[in-house]
Amino acid sequence: MFVRKDDKVVVLSGRDKGKQGKVLTVMPKDGKLIVEGVSVASRHMKPRKQGDQGGIIKMETPIYACKVMVVCPKCGKPTRVAHKIEDGKKSRVCKKCGGAL
């Protein structure tokens, strides 16, 4: 998968198109990820124990990884991820400016 945890991404399609956020969780088996502030759903929670607070809780739901693009920290633009091998180590680089991701 081209996206990793703590990457900054921008959403390409859907109701949250154009929003940017940090990747919180990656699920490579499903091809999905959870992005901070994107695809937020309301969930009605019932208090389970005495003293617990119930109510409506906002939480992020998973979105498909193909709907996001990594934002380069160097040039600040959405970009595809390229791989470069240096000294026997594989690293991710920006396709536009060549900066490390």
N, C-alpha and C positions, 0 to 999 in steps of 0.2 A: 504494500500500500504506500502511496506517495505522501500521505499526510501522517504526521506524528503528533503525539500529545504536546501541548504548549505551543503549537504552530499558530500563527495568526492567519485566518482564512477569510475569504469573502464569498457570499452565497451568490450563485449564478442564476438560479431559477427558483420559481415557487413564490409563495406569498411573502417570504422574507428576502426577496431578491435585493442585492446591494448591501445588505447588512454585513458588518465585520464583527468577528469575535475570536476568542481563543478556544482552541480545541481542548475539551475537558477529558473526554474518553474516546478511545478508538476501538472499534469492534471489527477486526479484519475478517473474521469468519463470515459475518453478515454483510460486510462492505459498507458499514455505517459508522457514524461518529456523532458525538454530542458536542455542540458548539455553544459557548456562553452567550445567552441573550437571544438565541435563534430557535425558532420552532417551540415557543413556550406554550404549555398547556396548563389548564387549571384542573386541580385534582381535589376532590372533596374528601378530607380525612376525618375519620371518627376518632375521638380520644380513646386510646386503648387501656391506659392505666389511670387510676385516680390522680389528678393533678396534671395530666397531659392536656395540651391545648389542641382542640380540634379546629376545623375551619377549612377554608379554601386555600390551597397551597399552589403556587406557581412553580412549575418545574420544566426543564428542557427535555424534549423528546429527541430520539435519534433521527438523523437525516442521512440520505445516501451520500457517500463520499464523492460520487461523480458530479454532484451538484455544487461542489465547492472548489475554490482555487486558492493555492497558497499565496500569501502576500509576502514579497521580498522585504526583509528589514532594511536592506541597503538602499534600494531605489524606491520602495514604497508602492510598487505596482503589483497587481495580480500576475502571476507567472506560472509557467509549467516548471516541473522539477527535472533537472538533468543530473546525471551522475558522473563524477570524475574520480579517477583512481590516481592517488598520489602516495608514493612510498608504500605501496601494497595495501593502502586503506581506501575504502570507497566512501566518498563524501557527496552530499547533496549540494547542488549549485543552482543559481538562478539562470534561466535560459536567456533572459534579456540583458542582464548586466554582468553575469558571471560571478556574482558575490555568493558567499557561503550562506546556506540556509540553516 
